[in-house]
């Protein structure tokens, strides 16, 4: 039985909380989630303060703090060593918003830029050349800066009393808080788990991270979900995974049921948290390498379904060096599963993840691959091909289309050189879809509703060195900077046939979309046929086949 928690109730005025935050006397424990609020959330917070609405209480943990460089929103602070600081267990989003919105240094950051319109009596976004009655919050918060503002703008002197009243309301607003003291960090993590943060609830990944964060003193030495995602991106240039996907990878490696209760994950005395994280990172790296090198999925933005990465992570965690034939079969499984989608299972992606995951048995590589293939089943009566008449970059269908286009090795219309994986990764930095690399060929005002959203009206240009219209003109009229042979390869890499080029060049844009749409369909169909290999014998490696020895009499 753990000792009782010492708890006391108190209140802090906003000005005191802000000053303590600026001085490094308020700290954020490493098990806390990252800052997630948007500017609209901060605006609602300050509107509630001015209206004297309750904004919820804080939970602060009183304990010593080392000297450190702190990152609090947009603020960078050199904090001294303190015998007692206040660590935020609940209320990080509110305190971070207050400290940044009211700071002259951080107030220009788009996440924290707020002003108060004295004429309209409401909070607004700052505007260039705004009326002087629109005061940035760092000015409104500081009485001295407020006086100077009115000194510089005597024409608005009639608003001074109202401005002073708003200043006073913000500075003196009393925020209720509980201060707790306890030597066991796990108790605070448990409290953190049980509370709802003001505004947005914790995600499952954030709860899991908080409960398994370990000691504050060792925070910098440990892997966490963000670091794992960063390592995978740095090593493979695959794009940065979200923390929810990394959590599922950690869970799936240990057990196929990724929906299980995470609060007791490492309480059985077996594998510890750090071992599990390292093993999951290694398996993720192998799974991503398989996607890029074998399945020809170069980037996260082109991955049809993320749950397939989770299943692959479990497979490579238990079978890190599969036989060449099993790699080939696993590629078949991946594209068959991507083509049919998760709808063949009850529960959608969650059900598919669990069912596929159950087929992967440690120590049974070939039978695991065979079981995955059996789970997908035979080729459907109507071989699944994405509908290319519509294109939404975040859909599985569009991502399959893009993978088929990437397999064509798209080339720069000017130089004729193929775009590299590095260029693709650079063009999609920070993106979870390939929208930034996809460009409309014909402006939507020139096409009817049935054609303007077609995949046939898209170009895949990871690096745009010229205007889209110029790139289209180059493809339809010829790339003069390269040889005739290379010119044809450039056109083919973007599915521009002589007929489509002529139609686009002559302005027959509707006919262009119709003809190119058939080319896109044929390309996707061929791509999936080559990779799914429906109807092929899914024969395991020869080493797995049982061949009986010849009997002594020569018979078999």
N, C-alpha and C positions, 0 to 999 in steps of 0.2 A: 504494500500500500504506500503510495507516494505521499510526501508531506503536503499539508494544506498550502494553498497559494495565498500569500499576503496581498490583499486588495484594498485600495482606498479610492474613494470618489473625489473628483476635483473638477474645476473648470479652468479653461485657458481662454483668454481673449485672443482674437485673431492676431493682433499686433505682437503678442508674446509668442505665439506659435511660429509666426513668420520670422521673427528675430532669432529664435532658437534654431530654426531650420537653416537660416543664413549663416549662423555661427557654428554649425556642425554639431549642435547639441541634440538634434533629432536625427536618428539613424534609421535605415531600412534594413532589416535582417535579410540575409542571403536567401532564406527560404521564401521570401515574398515574391509574388508575381511581378512582372515588369509593369511599367506605367501603361495603362490601356485607355485612359479617358481621351475623348475628343474635345475640341473647343466647345462644342455644344453642351457637354457635361459640365465644364468649368463655368460656362455662362449660367446654367441652371443653378449651380452651387452659389454663385455670387448673387443671383437674383433672390434666392431663398434667404441669404444673409441679410440683404437690404430689406426684405419684407419681414424679417424676424421669424421666418419659418424654421422649424427644427431641421437639422441636417444630419442627425444621428450622432452617436457618441464615439469617442476614440478609445482604443485599447492600447496602452503604452506599457512597455516593459522596461523597468528601471534596472540598469546594469552597467558595468564599466564599458568603456569604448576605447579602442586604440587610435592613435593618430592615423589618418587615412585621407586619401583624395576621394572625395565623395562625388557621385554623379546623381543628381536629384533633378529629374526632368532635363531642362536645358542648362541647369546650373552646374558648375564645376567648382567644388569647394575644398580648400585645404583645412581639414578639421583637426583640432588638437586631440591629444590623449586626454580622456576625462575619467575621473573616478566613478562618475555616474552620468549616463546619457539616457535619453528616452528612445527606445527602439519601437518602431510602429508595428504592432501586430495586426491592428485593424484601423484603417483610416489613411493608408498611404496615398490613395488617389486624391483625397481631399487636401491633405497637407501639401503634397507635391504641387497641386494646382494653385493653392494659395501662395506658396513660396515663389512660384514662377510667374504667375499672372501679375503679382504686385511688385516684381523685381524690375528695375530699370535695365538690368543686363539680359534677363530672359524674356522680358515682355514683348520683344519683337519676334520671338519664335512663333511660327504660325499656329502651333498648338496652344499658345498661351496669350495671344494678342487680343486683348479686350479693351473696350473703351465704354464710357458712359455718356449717353446723349442727354444733356440737361434739358433740352427743349422737348424731346419726346419722352423723357423720364424712363429710359430703359437702357439696358446693355446692348452694345452693337459691336461689330467688327470695326477696327480703325480704318479710316479712309484717307487717301492722299488729298491734300488741300481741303480737308474737312472744315466745316464751321468751327470756330474756337469753342463753341458750346459742347463739342464732342471731345471729352477729356480721356486720354489714355489712363488706364487704371493705376500704373505706377505714379502718375501725377496726382490723381485723385486720392491715393492712399497716403501720400506724404504731405503733411500740413505745410512744410516749407516750400516744397515744389508747387503746391496748390496756390500759395500766396504769390509766388513768382509768376505763375500762369496768369492770374488775374491782373497782376501788375502789368504784364506784357499785353494783355487784352482788355483794356478798360471798357471797351464797348459792351462787354458782357457782365458788367459789375452787378446787374440786377439778379444774376444767377448765383451769386456768391453764397448766399445763405443756404440755398438748396444744395450746392456742392459741399459745403461744410457739413451739412446734416448727413449726406451720403458718406463722407469721409469718416465721420464719427460712428455711424452705424457699422461700417466695415471694420474699423479698428477695434471697437469695443464689443463686438459680437462675442458672446460667451459660448464656447464649445465644451459640452460636458465630456469628461474623460475618466476612465478607470486606469489607475496605476497598479501594476502587479509586480511582485517580486517573487522569484523562485529560481533556485539554482539549476534545476533540470530543464534543459532546452527543449526536451521532448514534450514537456507539459505545455509550453508555449505553442509548439507546433500543433498539439492536439486542440488547444483553444482556437488557434487560427483556422483549423479545419472546420470547427463547429460554427463559426460565425459567417454571416453573409456580409460582404463588403457593401458599403453604400454605393448604389448605382448598379454595377454589373457583377453577377455572381461569378465565382471561380469556375474555370474549366476543369475537367477531370485531370488534365495534365498538370495544371497549377496545384490542385489538391495533392496529387501524387508527389510532385516535386517538393512541396512544403513538408509533407509527412516523412519524406526520406532524404531530407537535406543534410542531416548530420550536424556536427558541431560547427558553430560560427567560426571558430578559430582555424578550421581546416577548409573553409569555403573555397579559397583560391586554388586548392590542390585537387579538387574533385571535378569529374565530368558532370555536366548537367545536360538537359535536353538541348538548350541553345548551343552549347559547345559541340555536342555531337552533330547537330545540323550544320554548324559552321565547318567542322572537320570534313564531313562528307562533301560539302560544296567545294571546299578548297582542294580536296584530293581529286575529285572527279569532275568539277565544273558542271554539276548537275542541277544547280539551283538549290536554294536553302529550304529544307523541309520545315513545315510548321511543327510546333512542339507536340500537338496531338498525334501526328503521324509517328513521331519518334517514340512517344509513349506506347503506342500500339505495337511498334516494333519490339520494344523492350518486353512487353507483355506476351506477345505472340511467340517469341523465342522460348519462353518458359512454359507456356501452355496455350493451346489454341483458342481458349475462351477469353477474348480481349474485353468482354463486358463484365468480367468478374469483379468482386469487391477489392479495390486497390488498397484500402486502408490497412490490410493485414498481409501485404505482399511479402515482406521479408521478416515475418515474425515466427517462422517455423524452424529457425535455427539452421537452415541450409545455406544456400548461396546468399552472399551479402549484396547490398546495393551496388557497390563499386564494381564488383566482379560482373554483375548482371549488365551494368551500363557499358563496360568495356567489351563484353562479348556481343552485345547488341550493336555497338558501333562497328565492330569488325564484320558482323554479318550484314549490316546495312551496306557497307562498302563493297562487299562481294556481290550483293544483290544488285546494286547500282551498276557495277562493272558489267554484270551479265546483261542488264538492260541495254547499256550503251554498245557493248561489243558484240553481243549475240542477237539481241532482239531488235537492234537498231532504233532504240528510243533514246535520243541523244540528251534530252533535258526533261526535267520535271514537268515543264509546261506542255510537253507532248506525251506525257504518260496518260493513257486512256482512263485508268482507274487506279487510285492510290492504294486501294486495298490489295491489289495484286503485288505491290511492292512489299506489303506486310507479309503476305504468304511467302514470297521469295526470300525475305529475311529469315523466316523460320526455317525454310529449306536449307539455306546456306549456313545457318547457325549449326545445323546438325550434320550437314554434308558439304563441308567447305571446299572439297576438291572432287567434284563428281566426274565420272567417266565421260569421255567425249560423246558417246552415244546418248547418255542421259542428259547431257547439256542440249543436244539436238532435240530430244524429246521434250525437255523442259521448255525450249523455245516454242515448240508446237503447242504445248499446253497454254503458255502465256497468251499466244495470239488467238487460240481457240476461245479461251476464257474472255479475252477482250472483245472478240467478235460477238459472242452470244450475250455478254453482259451478265450482271449479277441477278437479273430477274428470273433466272431458271431455279433459284433457290428461295425458299421462304425466308423473309427477313431481309431481303435485298443484300446490300454490301456487308452488313454485319453477319447475316446468315452465311453468305458466301465465304467470308473470312474464316469463320469457325469451321465450316464443313471442309474447305480446302485444307485448313490447318490441321484438322484431325487426320487427314490422309498422310501427313508427313510424320514418319516414325523414326526416332533416333536409331542409328545402326542398321536401317533398312532402306538404303538409297534407291535401289532400282524398284522395289515394290512401292516406295513412296511416289516415285514418278509415275508408275503405272496407275496407282490409285488416283492421282491428280487427273490423269487423262480420262480414266473411267468416270470420274465425277463430272467432267464436262459433257461426256456422252458422245454419241455419233453426230455426224454433220446433220444439221436441221434440214428439213425438206426444202426450204427456201434458204439457200446459203446466205448468211447475214452479211450485207454490205451497207455501210452508212448511207443515209440519204444525203446526197451531195447538193440537193436543191436549196438547202439552208445551211448556213455556216455560223456557228456561235463558238468562239474560241475556247470557251470554258466547257464545252460538251465533249463527251467521250468520242462521239462521231467525228467532230472536227479534229480531234487529236489523232485519230486513226488516219484521217485524210492527210494531216501534216506529216505523220511518219512516212506515209507512202511518197509524199513529195520530197522529204529529206533523203529517202533512198534513191531518188533520181540525181542526187548531188547537185542541187541548184547552184547556178553560176552567176557571178556578177555580170550584169548586162554590158558593162563597159569594158572590163578587163578580160572577161571570159574565164576567170579563175573560180574554182569551186569555193563556196563559203565553207569555212572551217567550223569545227565544233566549238572552238574557242570564241570565234566571232558570234556564233549563235548564243553562247553563254553570256557574252558581254552585252549583247543586245537585249537579253532578258533578265539582266541583273535586278533582283528584287521583285520579279514578276512571277505570278503563279499561272498565267496564261501566256500564250504567244501573241497576244494582240499587238504588241509593239513591233513585231516582225511581219505582220500581215497587213497588206495594203489593198484597197479597192482599186481595180483597174479602171472601171467606168464609174463616173459620179452617179450617185443614186437618182438624181433628177432626170437622167437620160434613160432610165430603165423603169419598167413597171414593177409593181410590188412582188410579182412572182419570180422576178429575175435578180433584183438588186441585192438580195441576200444569198445568192447562190455561191457555192464554193468556186464556181467557174469565174466569178468576178473578183477573185483574190490572187495576189502575188505573194509568194513567200520570199521575202528579202531580209535576211537577218541583219545585214548592214546596208542602210540606205545611203548611198553616196551621191544620189541624184534625186530629182523630183520623180514621183511615181509616174506622172504623165510622160516624162522623158524616158524612164525605164520601159514603159509600155511601148513608146514610140520606137525605142531601140529594138525591142523584141519583134515588133510588127514590121519595122522598116529595114532592119538589118543593123548589125553592130559593125560599124566601119573600121573600128580599131583592131579587129582581129581577123584572122584568115576565114575563108568561106567555110572550111571544114569545122573550125571551132565555132563559127557563127551558128551552124546548125546544132551543135551540141549545146550551146547556150539556150537556143530556142526550145529544144527537146527537154532540157532540164526544168523548164517552166511550163511545159505542156502547150507550147505554141507551135502548131502545125502551119504549113504554108497557107492552108485555107483559113485558119483562125486569124493569122497575121493579116491576110488580105481583107477579111471582114472588118477587123478593127481599124485598119488603115483607111478603109473606105467609109467608115462611120456607120456601118450596119451593126450597131452594138448589140441589139437583141439577138440577131443571128449569131453573132460572135459568142455570146453567152451560151446559146443552145448547143452550138457545135463543140465548144470547149467543155461544156458540162458532160458530154458523152466521153470525151478524152479523160476527164477527171474520174468518172465512174469506172471506166475500163482500167485505169491505173490503180485505183483502190482495190478493185476486184482481183487484179493480177497480183498485187502486193499481198493480199490476204491469202489467196490460193497458194502462193509460194511459201508462206510462213505457217499457215495452219496445216497444210498437207493433209487435208481431210482424205480419208480413204487409204492412206498409206498404212503399212503394217507398223504398229508401234512396238517393234521388237526391242527388248532390252539388250544390253551389251552381251557379246558372246560369252564373256566370262560368267554371266549369270545363267546361261542355258545349261540344263542338266543333260549330259550325254552319258548313257550307260556303257559300261565296259563290255567288251566282247566276251562271251562265255568260252569256256575251255574247248568246247566242241566246234567252235567256229560260227555258231549261230548267234543271233542278236536277241 
